[in-house]
Amino acid sequence: MANLKELKGRINSVKSTQKITKAKQMVAAAKLRKAQAAAEAARPYAERLASVMGSLATKVSGDSAPKLLRGTGSDKRHLLVVVNTDKGLCGGLNANIVKEAKKQARELTAAGKDVSFYLVGKKGRAPIKRDYPDAGKQGFDTSAVRHIGFDEATQIAEELVELYEAGQFDVAHLVYPVFKSALAQDPVTQQLIPVPSPNTAEASEAVVEYEPDEEAILEELLPRYVKTQLFGALLEREASEQGASMTAMDNATRNAGELIEKLTIVYNRTRQAAITTELIEIIAGAEAL
């Protein structure tokens, strides 16, 4: 059993850790409100853009459609764009994203497809590279970016489009977390390139005259759609990171409090036992005299 000095040191150490986790919880809670508002504000624009693109996509077909819409004519080579965080201490968020990415990779490999990765964020690199050693060759580093924004989404989108135009892959899938609440951030996978054309009744029934023609508009709209989807994924990542971090730090603070209580009980019992032993020795010595 540890002596009184060791127990006192452990209690003080846990108290110091509790102060840190409490501070990080408060910081994450403050950042979460802003990140959540940004993520929720971006969703209607992305949905409306997809609706407009769906209306346009129904009016073009075959070789007249831009390459970002019609594809390469093959689906052999698949690229998984995995969006992880750059910082830890956010519970199982990154583990769940990596799990989703590996699940998609296994399913594509089982179907006879070639799979490669494009990694955004640092925390998902190591676990993915353990199973896929070549996974770290392509990616985008956001660790030095203080406030993630549309500029970073544009850079990623332009690089992905360049790889697509160069024939590096046929289909790209975006794997990222969707923020629902501080307790729930669910990883999802959606096709990014070639851009999926929404097949809605409204898009097919709407009678709209476009100027200039649909092909010219799509040439401009499709790259913007890719950027918007990536920007939305980055915003969802930021909100998910802060929500998961707040929850994880709250749990850590509670666990530290419980540990302090247990150590304090052990400390008091040990101290009482030491006092009792000293009293017995004093009484025994007095009786011997």
C-alpha positions as CSV (number, residue, x, y, z in Angstrom):
1,M,0.0,0.0,0.0
2,A,1.2,3.5,-0.8
3,N,2.4,5.7,2.0
4,L,0.8,9.0,2.9
5,K,3.3,11.1,0.9
6,E,2.7,9.1,-2.3
7,L,-1.1,9.3,-1.8
8,K,-0.9,13.0,-1.3
9,G,1.2,13.4,-4.4
10,R,-1.3,11.3,-6.5
11,I,-4.2,13.4,-5.2
12,N,-2.5,16.7,-6.2
13,S,-1.6,15.2,-9.6
14,V,-5.1,14.2,-10.4
15,K,-6.4,17.6,-9.2
16,S,-4.0,19.3,-11.6
17,T,-5.2,17.1,-14.4
18,Q,-8.8,17.9,-13.5
19,K,-8.2,21.6,-13.8
20,I,-6.7,21.1,-17.3
21,T,-9.6,19.0,-18.5
22,K,-12.1,21.4,-17.0
23,A,-10.4,24.3,-18.8
24,K,-10.4,22.4,-22.2
25,Q,-14.1,21.6,-21.7
26,M,-14.9,25.2,-21.3
27,V,-12.8,26.2,-24.3
28,A,-14.4,23.5,-26.5
29,A,-17.9,24.6,-25.4
30,A,-17.2,28.2,-26.3
31,K,-15.8,27.2,-29.8
32,L,-18.6,24.7,-30.4
33,R,-21.3,27.4,-30.6
34,K,-19.5,29.2,-33.4
35,A,-18.5,26.0,-35.3
36,Q,-22.0,24.6,-35.0
37,A,-23.6,27.8,-36.3
38,A,-21.2,27.8,-39.3
39,A,-21.9,24.2,-40.2
40,E,-25.6,24.6,-40.0
41,A,-25.5,27.9,-42.0
42,A,-23.6,26.1,-44.9
43,R,-26.1,23.2,-45.2
44,P,-29.0,25.1,-47.0
45,Y,-26.6,26.6,-49.6
46,A,-25.2,23.1,-50.4
47,E,-28.7,21.7,-50.7
48,R,-29.9,24.5,-52.9
49,L,-26.8,24.2,-55.1
50,A,-27.4,20.5,-55.5
51,S,-31.0,21.1,-56.5
52,V,-30.0,23.7,-59.2
53,M,-27.3,21.3,-60.5
54,G,-29.9,18.5,-60.6
55,S,-32.1,20.6,-62.8
56,L,-29.2,21.4,-65.1
57,A,-28.0,17.8,-65.2
58,T,-31.3,16.5,-66.5
59,K,-30.9,18.7,-69.6
60,V,-27.5,17.4,-70.7
61,S,-26.4,13.9,-71.6
62,G,-23.7,11.9,-73.3
63,D,-20.5,13.5,-74.6
64,S,-22.0,17.0,-74.2
65,A,-21.9,16.8,-70.4
66,P,-18.7,18.0,-68.7
67,K,-16.2,15.3,-67.5
68,L,-16.9,16.1,-63.9
69,L,-20.5,15.0,-64.5
70,R,-20.3,12.2,-67.0
71,G,-17.2,10.5,-65.5
72,T,-14.3,8.7,-67.2
73,G,-16.4,5.8,-68.4
74,S,-14.8,3.5,-65.8
75,D,-15.1,2.9,-62.1
76,K,-12.0,0.8,-61.5
77,R,-9.9,3.2,-59.5
78,H,-11.5,4.7,-56.4
79,L,-10.1,7.5,-54.2
80,L,-11.2,7.9,-50.6
81,V,-10.9,11.5,-49.4
82,V,-10.9,11.1,-45.6
83,V,-11.4,14.2,-43.4
84,N,-9.9,13.8,-39.9
85,T,-9.1,16.3,-37.2
86,D,-5.6,17.7,-36.5
87,K,-5.9,17.6,-32.7
88,G,-6.7,14.8,-30.3
89,L,-8.6,14.7,-27.0
90,C,-11.9,14.4,-28.9
91,G,-13.0,10.9,-27.8
92,G,-13.6,8.3,-30.5
93,L,-14.3,10.8,-33.3
94,N,-11.2,10.0,-35.4
95,A,-11.4,6.3,-34.7
96,N,-15.0,6.3,-36.0
97,I,-14.0,8.2,-39.2
98,V,-11.1,5.8,-39.8
99,K,-13.4,2.8,-39.2
100,E,-15.8,4.1,-41.8
101,A,-13.0,4.7,-44.3
102,K,-11.5,1.2,-43.8
103,K,-15.0,-0.3,-44.2
104,Q,-15.5,1.5,-47.5
105,A,-12.0,0.4,-48.6
106,R,-12.6,-3.2,-47.8
107,E,-16.0,-3.2,-49.7
108,L,-14.4,-1.7,-52.8
109,T,-11.4,-4.1,-52.7
110,A,-13.8,-7.0,-52.3
111,A,-15.6,-5.8,-55.4
112,G,-12.3,-5.9,-57.4
113,K,-11.7,-2.1,-57.3
114,D,-8.3,-0.3,-56.8
115,V,-8.4,1.9,-53.7
116,S,-6.2,4.9,-52.8
117,F,-6.5,7.6,-50.2
118,Y,-6.3,11.4,-50.0
119,L,-6.0,12.3,-46.3
120,V,-7.0,15.7,-44.8
121,G,-6.0,16.1,-41.1
122,K,-3.2,14.4,-39.1
123,K,-5.0,12.1,-36.7
124,G,-6.2,9.6,-39.3
125,R,-2.9,9.1,-41.0
126,A,-1.2,6.6,-38.7
127,P,-4.1,4.2,-38.3
128,I,-4.9,4.1,-42.0
129,K,-1.2,3.7,-43.0
130,R,-0.9,0.7,-40.8
131,D,-3.3,-1.2,-43.1
132,Y,-2.5,0.8,-46.2
133,P,1.2,1.8,-46.3
134,D,0.8,4.0,-49.4
135,A,-2.1,6.0,-47.9
136,G,0.1,9.0,-46.9
137,K,1.3,9.9,-50.3
138,Q,-1.6,12.2,-51.1
139,G,-3.2,14.7,-48.8
140,F,-3.7,18.2,-47.5
141,D,-2.2,19.5,-44.2
142,T,-4.5,21.7,-42.2
143,S,-2.5,21.7,-39.0
144,A,-1.1,25.2,-39.6
145,V,-4.5,26.7,-40.5
146,R,-5.8,28.6,-37.5
147,H,-9.3,29.2,-38.9
148,I,-10.4,26.7,-41.6
149,G,-12.3,28.4,-44.5
150,F,-13.3,28.3,-48.1
151,D,-9.7,28.9,-49.3
152,E,-8.6,25.6,-47.9
153,A,-11.6,23.8,-49.5
154,T,-10.7,25.5,-52.8
155,Q,-7.1,24.3,-52.7
156,I,-8.2,20.7,-51.9
157,A,-10.9,20.8,-54.6
158,E,-8.5,22.1,-57.3
159,E,-5.9,19.4,-56.4
160,L,-8.5,16.7,-56.6
161,V,-9.8,18.0,-59.9
162,E,-6.2,18.1,-61.3
163,L,-5.7,14.4,-60.2
164,Y,-9.0,13.5,-61.8
165,E,-8.1,15.3,-65.1
166,A,-4.7,13.6,-65.0
167,G,-6.4,10.2,-64.8
168,Q,-5.3,9.3,-61.3
169,F,-8.7,8.0,-60.3
170,D,-12.2,7.3,-61.7
171,V,-14.4,7.9,-58.7
172,A,-13.7,9.9,-55.5
173,H,-15.7,9.4,-52.2
174,L,-15.7,11.9,-49.4
175,V,-15.6,10.4,-45.8
176,Y,-16.3,13.0,-43.1
177,P,-18.2,13.4,-39.8
178,V,-21.6,15.0,-39.7
179,F,-22.3,17.0,-36.5
180,K,-25.7,16.2,-34.9
181,S,-25.0,17.1,-31.3
182,A,-22.2,17.2,-28.7
183,L,-22.9,13.5,-28.1
184,A,-23.3,12.4,-31.7
185,Q,-21.0,12.9,-34.7
186,D,-21.7,10.3,-37.3
187,P,-19.2,9.5,-40.1
188,V,-20.7,9.4,-43.6
189,T,-19.5,8.6,-47.1
190,Q,-20.7,10.3,-50.2
191,Q,-19.6,10.4,-53.8
192,L,-17.7,13.5,-54.7
193,I,-16.3,13.0,-58.2
194,P,-17.8,12.5,-60.7
195,V,-20.5,14.8,-59.3
196,P,-23.7,12.7,-58.7
197,S,-26.6,14.2,-60.5
198,P,-29.6,14.4,-58.2
199,N,-32.6,12.6,-59.7
200,T,-35.6,14.5,-58.2
201,A,-39.1,15.0,-59.6
202,E,-38.8,18.8,-59.1
203,A,-35.7,18.9,-61.2
204,S,-37.2,16.9,-64.0
205,E,-40.6,18.7,-64.0
206,A,-39.3,22.3,-63.7
207,V,-39.3,24.3,-66.9
208,V,-36.4,26.7,-66.8
209,E,-34.7,28.5,-69.6
210,Y,-30.9,29.0,-69.0
211,E,-28.7,31.6,-70.5
212,P,-26.0,30.8,-71.5
213,D,-26.6,27.1,-72.3
214,E,-26.6,24.3,-69.7
215,E,-23.2,23.0,-70.6
216,A,-21.5,26.3,-70.1
217,I,-23.2,26.8,-66.8
218,L,-22.3,23.3,-65.6
219,E,-18.6,23.9,-66.5
220,E,-18.7,26.7,-64.0
221,L,-21.1,25.2,-61.5
222,L,-19.6,21.7,-61.1
223,P,-16.2,22.8,-59.7
224,R,-18.0,25.1,-57.3
225,Y,-20.1,22.2,-56.2
226,V,-17.0,20.2,-55.4
227,K,-15.6,23.1,-53.4
228,T,-18.9,23.6,-51.6
229,Q,-19.1,19.9,-50.5
230,L,-15.5,20.0,-49.2
231,F,-16.1,23.3,-47.4
232,G,-19.2,21.8,-45.8
233,A,-17.2,18.7,-44.8
234,L,-14.5,20.9,-43.2
235,L,-17.1,22.9,-41.3
236,E,-18.8,19.7,-40.1
237,R,-15.4,18.4,-39.0
238,E,-14.7,21.6,-36.9
239,A,-18.1,21.3,-35.2
240,S,-17.8,17.6,-34.6
241,E,-14.3,18.1,-33.1
242,Q,-15.4,20.7,-30.6
243,G,-18.5,18.7,-29.7
244,A,-16.6,15.5,-29.2
245,S,-13.8,17.3,-27.3
246,M,-16.3,19.0,-24.9
247,T,-18.0,15.6,-24.2
248,A,-14.6,13.8,-23.7
249,M,-13.3,16.5,-21.4
250,D,-16.5,16.5,-19.4
251,N,-16.2,12.8,-18.9
252,A,-12.5,13.1,-18.0
253,T,-13.3,15.8,-15.4
254,R,-16.0,13.6,-13.8
255,N,-13.7,10.6,-13.7
256,A,-10.9,12.7,-12.2
257,G,-13.4,13.9,-9.5
258,E,-14.3,10.3,-8.7
259,L,-10.7,9.2,-8.5
260,I,-9.9,12.1,-6.2
261,E,-12.7,11.0,-3.9
262,K,-11.4,7.4,-3.8
263,L,-7.8,8.5,-3.2
264,T,-9.0,10.8,-0.4
265,I,-10.8,8.0,1.3
266,V,-7.7,5.8,1.1
267,Y,-5.5,8.7,2.3
268,N,-7.7,9.3,5.3
269,R,-7.9,5.6,6.2
270,T,-4.1,5.2,5.9
271,R,-3.6,8.3,8.0
272,Q,-6.0,7.1,10.6
273,A,-4.3,3.7,10.7
274,A,-0.9,5.4,11.2
275,I,-2.3,7.5,14.1
276,T,-3.9,4.4,15.7
277,T,-0.6,2.5,15.4
278,E,1.3,5.4,17.0
279,L,-1.2,5.6,19.9
280,I,-0.9,1.9,20.5
281,E,2.8,2.1,20.6
282,I,2.6,5.1,23.1
283,I,0.2,3.2,25.4
284,A,2.2,0.1,25.2
285,G,5.3,2.0,26.2
286,A,3.6,3.7,29.0
287,E,2.3,0.4,30.4
288,A,5.8,-1.1,30.2
289,L,7.1,1.7,32.5
